[in-house]
Amino acid sequence: MAEDLLAILTGTFIASLGLFLVQVSGTVTGGTAGLALLLSYTIDLPFGLIFLAVNLPFFVLAVSKKGWNFVIRTGLSVGIFSLMASLHPTEIAQIDIDPVYAGLAGNLLAGMGLLVLFRHGSSLGGFNIFALIVQERMGLRAGYVQMILDVIVVAVSLTVVSPPKVLLSAAGAVVLNIVLAFNHRPGRYTGT
């Protein structure tokens, strides 16, 4: 249990720092984090609050398909992620970073953070829950399922973000999902 708690803290920190870099780049990412980020560009509410609200419907699915242990871990992860996502902008007041670097590095970090969470029976909710269920039930890799959903979020971002930023967002989403597709699959890293 202590290992899992440390993994949740580590994974949410890495993923939230990645999201901070994505925000700095002015791009979006996929998943419910990307959807919440996209909404935060148009609604004057804190990202963390929007992220929590977007995730709520997916928890109902998780209870019936993944069980309470997963739901509790994911709820904890979503809460910590939301808090950390609000903390980074206050602690890193000014950052001068190339948007391409920030967008790609941010998505790489977010993917690594998600991988840590997945390996410890948790997620950041939303599309992650759906992708993990599809992987378990149908054998499709979670990274590929997530990528399809991310393409939809990034395409919708054309309504809010400039086309060059959308292209950078798409490249970032590919980076994030390659991390998941290559590293999170049944039978990999079983620790035996």
ABEGO torsion letter per residue (X at the ends): XAAAAAAAAAAAAAAAAAAAAAAAAGBBBBEAAAAAAAAAAABBBBAAAAAAAAAAAAAAAAAAAAEAAAAAAAAAAAAAAAAAAAAAAAABABBBBBAAAAAAAAAAAAAAAAAAAAAAGBBAEEAAAAAAAAAAAAGBBAAAAAAAAAAAAAAAAAAABBAAAAAAAAAAAAAAAAAAAAABBBGBGAGX
